[in-house]
Amino acid sequence: MKLLRLNEFLNIFHREPDTLPNFLRKATVRTSAGLVPLKEYMARRQIDKEKIKTLFENIKNRNEYLTRFYNLSLRIDPEFLTIQTPPMKNKHMNNNESINYKVLIRNMHYKGILQDTKSGIEGVPTYIDVLKDLYLHSIIDYKLLTPSASDYIAKGRIGSVFSSFYFRASIMNPYLVYSLNHSVLKGTKIFTPTLGWTSYCFGFLQCPYVTEYVGTDVIKDVCTKTQEYANMYKDKKTTIFCEPSENLAKSAQFRKKYREHFDVVFFSPPYYRLELYKGAEQSTNKYTSYEEWLEGYWEKTIELCHHVLEPGGRMCYILSGYGSDNTKEQYDLLGDMNRITKKYFKLQSSQPMHNKDVHSTNHKETAEKIMVFVK
């Protein structure tokens, strides 16, 4: 399984050094109206040249910041390749407890998480897109020139600006998955209708009593890397499919093989139009309206989960009810999706998933619920 090394990460953003006069002459600012020459933007916004000089010094010395970011967010610590931390207790689930378990996931899927997955909120570019623009093409996102950003940059805290303003796809902590199974679900044969950037596979296969894991996703790279990761567990049976869960619901072969086969189904479904994943087979790309998505993706997936669960088996998903603060339209995601689920399952419990993350963008609410249903 290939992982991203520091020198490879630095090379993504490598460019021959420039001079400040050249930078001032060639640089542009990305605004909602398009690219504007930096000098014109400075005059229009009355931006002092010293602020641009400070930003330019950060660009010139980019490897200092990039190395800090890699060491914090992408560097693999062998101690966290297996879960040794005691599981969190029921009703105390926090996605940002023991966050070092997320690092392997972020490293494996850095491009998907930091660049390819787009925000559903207009005007929120991805982290790597902004860094590539800035470091490789002298294109400055206008937010980097706001007074608050300039103050942070002057204090040597450009990383806080990148973390606050720019989008990174959310990651389920494998330690949360591990804890949920130990403390709540207690599953031995697991099905996940999405792969969650391999985090579900990591969390479940670390449970000693899990004997089988089956999952599916539509992102080919995620499927390949998840299977590579799963192959390391020689004592467990693992199968990874690479197609939409609603397609598996139509597969006679899949339905026959896995009828009432699993004791736990787990996933965090895609939040409609909040995170836009790459690929034509993504549910948010296949269905043109929220209503079509609920019927074509969600209900078909829930029906599949009911079919593959044994009587008394549990289905657990993590969901947020987000609305007009985040999107142009308002969706009662939690209410609508739970209403459909209750046609097939009985609600057993719900609890908040705590998500105390000081390095998150403001593009989404974090009132996420852990819902557990029983067949």
C-alpha positions in Angstrom: 0.0 0.0 0.0 1.7 3.2 -1.2 1.7 6.2 1.2 2.6 9.8 0.6 6.1 10.8 1.7 7.2 14.3 2.7 9.4 14.9 -0.3 6.5 13.8 -2.6 4.2 16.2 -0.9 6.7 19.1 -1.2 7.2 18.3 -4.8 3.5 18.8 -5.6 4.1 22.6 -4.9 7.6 23.0 -6.1 8.4 26.0 -8.3 11.6 27.9 -9.1 12.0 31.0 -6.9 10.6 34.3 -8.1 11.4 37.9 -7.1 9.0 40.3 -5.5 8.9 42.7 -8.5 8.1 39.8 -10.8 5.4 38.6 -8.4 3.8 42.0 -8.2 3.8 42.3 -12.0 2.4 38.8 -12.8 0.3 37.8 -9.8 -3.5 37.9 -10.0 -6.3 37.7 -7.4 -9.1 35.2 -7.7 -12.4 36.9 -7.0 -16.1 36.0 -7.5 -15.9 38.1 -10.7 -12.8 36.3 -12.0 -9.1 37.0 -12.0 -7.9 40.5 -11.3 -4.3 41.8 -11.7 -2.8 42.1 -8.2 -1.7 45.7 -8.7 -5.2 46.7 -9.8 -6.7 44.8 -6.8 -4.2 46.5 -4.4 -5.2 49.9 -5.7 -8.9 49.2 -5.5 -8.8 47.8 -2.0 -6.0 50.1 -0.7 -3.8 47.1 0.3 -0.4 48.1 1.6 2.6 46.7 -0.3 4.1 45.4 3.0 1.2 42.9 3.3 1.9 41.6 -0.1 5.6 41.4 0.8 4.7 39.3 3.9 2.5 37.0 1.8 5.3 36.7 -0.8 7.8 35.7 1.9 5.4 32.9 2.9 5.2 31.7 -0.7 9.0 31.8 -1.1 9.4 29.8 2.2 6.4 27.5 1.5 8.3 24.4 2.5 8.3 25.5 6.1 4.5 25.6 6.3 4.1 22.5 4.1 6.4 20.5 6.3 4.5 21.5 9.4 1.2 20.6 7.7 2.6 17.2 6.6 4.0 16.4 10.0 0.7 17.3 11.7 -1.8 15.9 9.2 -0.1 13.4 6.9 2.9 11.9 8.6 2.3 8.2 9.6 3.1 7.3 13.2 3.4 3.5 13.5 1.8 3.7 16.9 -1.5 4.7 15.3 -1.6 2.0 12.6 -3.4 -0.3 15.1 -6.0 0.8 17.7 -4.6 0.4 21.2 -6.7 3.1 22.9 -9.6 1.8 25.0 -12.9 2.3 23.1 -15.1 5.3 23.9 -18.1 4.5 26.0 -21.7 4.7 24.8 -23.1 8.2 24.8 -19.6 9.6 24.8 -18.7 9.3 21.1 -16.5 12.1 19.7 -15.1 12.1 16.2 -12.1 14.1 17.3 -11.0 12.0 20.1 -7.6 10.4 19.4 -7.5 12.1 16.0 -4.1 10.6 15.1 -6.0 7.6 13.9 -7.3 9.8 11.1 -3.8 10.5 9.7 -3.5 7.2 7.8 -6.9 7.8 6.1 -5.9 11.4 5.2 -2.5 10.2 3.8 -4.0 7.3 1.8 -6.7 9.6 0.2 -5.0 13.0 0.4 -6.0 14.0 -3.1 -9.6 13.0 -2.7 -10.0 14.6 0.7 -8.0 17.8 0.1 -8.7 18.5 -3.6 -11.1 16.3 -5.5 -14.1 16.6 -3.2 -15.7 20.0 -3.6 -17.8 22.0 -1.2 -21.5 22.3 -2.0 -21.2 25.9 -0.8 -20.5 28.4 -3.5 -17.2 30.3 -3.1 -15.4 27.8 -0.9 -12.5 26.3 -2.9 -10.6 23.3 -1.8 -7.4 23.4 0.3 -5.0 22.0 -2.4 -6.6 24.0 -5.2 -5.9 27.2 -3.2 -2.3 26.1 -2.4 -1.6 25.1 -6.1 -3.0 28.5 -7.3 -0.8 30.4 -4.8 2.4 28.4 -4.9 2.5 27.4 -8.6 0.6 30.0 -10.5 0.8 33.2 -8.4 -3.0 33.3 -8.1 -4.1 34.6 -4.7 -7.5 33.8 -3.4 -9.1 37.1 -2.3 -9.7 35.9 1.2 -5.9 35.8 1.8 -5.9 39.6 1.4 -8.6 40.4 3.9 -7.5 42.3 7.0 -8.1 39.3 9.3 -6.1 37.0 7.1 -3.3 39.5 6.7 -3.1 39.8 10.5 -2.8 36.1 10.9 -0.2 35.8 8.1 1.9 38.7 9.7 1.9 36.7 13.0 3.2 33.6 11.2 -0.1 31.8 11.3 -0.9 31.3 7.6 -1.9 27.7 8.4 -4.8 28.9 10.5 -6.0 31.0 7.5 -5.9 27.9 5.2 -7.7 25.8 7.8 -10.4 28.3 8.4 -11.2 29.4 4.9 -10.7 26.4 2.6 -12.5 23.1 2.2 -11.4 19.7 3.2 -13.7 16.7 3.0 -14.8 15.4 6.3 -13.2 12.2 7.7 -14.8 9.6 9.9 -12.4 8.7 12.7 -11.6 5.0 12.5 -11.4 5.1 16.3 -15.0 6.3 16.5 -16.1 3.3 14.3 -14.1 1.0 16.5 -15.6 2.4 19.6 -19.2 2.3 18.3 -18.8 -1.4 17.4 -17.2 -2.2 20.8 -19.6 -0.2 22.9 -22.9 -0.2 21.0 -23.2 -2.4 17.9 -21.0 -5.4 18.7 -21.1 -6.7 15.1 -19.2 -9.6 13.8 -20.2 -9.5 10.1 -20.3 -6.0 8.7 -21.7 -4.3 5.6 -21.1 -0.7 4.7 -22.9 0.9 1.7 -20.1 3.4 1.4 -16.4 3.1 2.3 -15.9 6.4 4.1 -12.3 6.8 2.8 -11.4 3.4 4.2 -12.1 4.5 7.8 -14.9 2.1 8.3 -12.7 -0.8 7.2 -9.9 0.3 9.5 -12.2 0.7 12.5 -14.1 -2.6 12.1 -11.2 -4.8 11.2 -9.4 -3.6 14.3 -12.2 -5.2 16.4 -10.9 -8.8 17.2 -14.3 -10.4 17.0 -15.2 -9.0 13.5 -14.8 -11.9 11.1 -16.1 -10.4 7.8 -16.3 -7.0 6.2 -18.1 -6.2 3.0 -18.2 -2.6 1.6 -19.0 -0.7 -1.6 -18.3 2.7 -3.0 -18.2 4.5 -6.4 -14.8 6.1 -6.2 -12.5 3.6 -7.9 -9.3 4.8 -6.1 -11.0 4.5 -2.7 -12.2 1.0 -3.6 -8.7 -0.1 -4.7 -6.9 1.3 -1.6 -9.5 -0.1 0.8 -9.1 -3.5 -0.7 -5.3 -3.1 -0.4 -5.7 -2.1 3.2 -8.1 -5.0 3.9 -5.7 -7.5 2.4 -3.4 -7.0 5.4 -6.0 -8.7 7.6 -5.3 -12.3 6.6 -7.6 -13.8 9.3 -10.7 -11.9 8.2 -12.9 -12.2 5.1 -13.1 -9.0 3.2 -14.9 -8.1 -0.1 -14.9 -4.6 -1.7 -17.4 -3.8 -4.5 -17.0 -0.7 -6.6 -20.5 0.4 -7.6 -23.4 2.4 -6.2 -25.3 0.8 -3.3 -28.6 1.3 -5.2 -27.1 -0.8 -8.0 -26.3 -3.7 -5.6 -29.9 -3.5 -4.5 -30.8 -4.5 -8.1 -28.2 -7.3 -8.3 -29.9 -10.7 -8.0 -26.5 -12.3 -7.3 -25.6 -9.9 -4.5 -29.1 -10.2 -2.9 -29.0 -14.0 -3.0 -25.5 -14.3 -1.5 -26.0 -11.8 1.3 -29.7 -12.2 2.2 -29.9 -11.8 6.0 -26.1 -12.4 6.2 -24.9 -9.4 8.3 -25.5 -8.5 11.9 -24.4 -4.9 11.5 -24.7 -2.3 8.7 -22.9 1.0 9.3 -22.2 4.2 7.3 -22.4 7.9 7.1 -24.3 8.6 4.0 -23.4 11.5 1.6 -25.0 14.7 2.8 -27.0 15.9 -0.2 -25.2 18.7 -2.0 -23.0 19.6 1.0 -19.9 17.6 -0.1 -19.6 17.0 -3.8 -17.6 13.9 -4.5 -15.9 13.2 -7.8 -17.5 10.9 -10.4 -20.6 10.5 -12.5 -21.8 7.6 -10.3 -22.0 9.8 -7.2 -25.6 9.9 -5.9 -25.6 13.7 -5.9 -24.7 13.7 -9.6 -27.1 11.0 -10.7 -30.2 12.5 -9.3 -31.3 16.0 -10.3 -33.5 16.8 -7.3 -33.5 16.2 -3.6 -36.8 14.2 -4.0 -35.2 12.0 -6.7 -32.2 11.5 -4.5 -34.3 10.4 -1.5 -36.2 7.9 -3.6 -33.5 6.7 -6.0 -30.5 6.6 -3.7 -31.7 6.7 -0.1 -34.7 4.4 -0.1 -33.1 1.9 -2.4 -30.0 1.8 -0.1 -32.2 1.4 3.0 -34.1 -1.4 1.3 -30.8 -3.2 0.5 -29.7 -2.8 4.1 -32.9 -4.4 5.4 -32.4 -7.2 2.9 -28.9 -8.1 3.9 -29.4 -7.7 7.7 -30.3 -10.7 9.8 -33.5 -10.5 12.0 -32.5 -8.5 15.1 -29.5 -7.0 13.2 -28.6 -3.4 13.7 -28.2 -0.6 11.2 -26.3 2.5 12.3 -25.8 5.7 10.4 -24.4 9.1 11.3 -26.3 12.1 9.9 -26.6 15.8 10.2 -29.7 17.9 9.7 -28.3 20.9 7.8 -30.3 23.6 6.1 -30.3 27.1 4.8 -27.3 28.4 6.6 -25.2 26.0 4.4 -27.0 25.8 1.1 -29.2 27.8 -1.2 -32.1 25.5 -0.4 -33.2 24.0 2.9 -33.3 20.3 3.5 -34.7 18.4 6.5 -32.1 15.7 5.9 -32.4 14.1 9.3 -36.2 14.1 9.3 -36.7 13.0 5.7 -34.1 10.2 5.7 -35.2 8.9 9.1 -38.8 8.9 7.9 -37.9 6.6 5.0 -35.8 4.4 7.3 -38.6 3.9 9.7 -40.7 2.2 7.0 -38.2 -0.7 7.2 -36.6 -0.5 10.6 -37.5 0.3 14.3 -35.5 3.1 15.9 -33.5 1.8 18.8 -31.5 4.8 19.9 -29.9 8.1 18.9 -27.1 10.1 20.4 -25.1 13.1 19.4 -21.7 12.7 17.8 -19.4 15.3 19.3 -17.1 16.9 16.8 -14.9 19.4 18.6 -12.6 20.5 15.8 -11.0 23.9 16.0 -9.4 23.5 12.5 -12.6 23.2 10.5 -14.2 25.5 7.9 -17.5 27.2 8.7 -19.3 25.7 5.7 -21.4 23.2 7.6 -23.1 22.7 10.9 -21.8 19.8 13.1 -25.0 18.7 14.9 -24.5 15.2 13.8 -26.6 12.3 15.2 -25.7 8.6 15.6 -28.9 6.7 14.7 -29.3 3.0 15.6 -32.1 1.0 14.1 -33.0 -2.7 14.5 -34.6 -5.1 12.0 
